[in-house]
Amino acid sequence: MARRCELTGKGVQAGNNVSHAHNKSRRRFLPNVQEVRLMSDMLGRSFSLKVSAAALRSVEHNGGLDNFLLKSRDENLSLQARRVKRDIKKATVAA
C-alpha cells in the first residue's frame, strides 16, 4: 500500500532524528493519508481515493471534487484521478 496522496502527489519524506547530543539517525515522515469517498456532482457518483488531510481541506475549499480536479495539474494526479478528471471534462462539454 503506497503512502501517496492521489490528488496532490504528496508522499513519504526522509530526514533525521536529532538527539540532544546532536546524534543523527534516519527517519521517515509519513503523510496523513486516508481512504475517503468523494462525491462528483457532475457525474453523480462517488469515488474512493487515498487522500491526504491537506488535500481534503483543499477539495472543500475549492467547492468540491469537480472544481479541484479541473484546476489541478495532471502531473500531480494518480491514474484514477486523471480518469475522473477526463470524465468530468466530457460531462461539462456535453452539458
VENZI-V702429 format. One record per helix or strand. SS is the DSSP state (alpha for helix, beta for strand). FROM is the first residue (numbers start at 1). TO is the last residue. If there is no record, write none. Layout:
SS/FROM/TO, SS/FROM/TO
This chain:
beta/13/18, beta/24/29, beta/33/40, beta/45/52, alpha/53/61, alpha/65/71, alpha/79/94
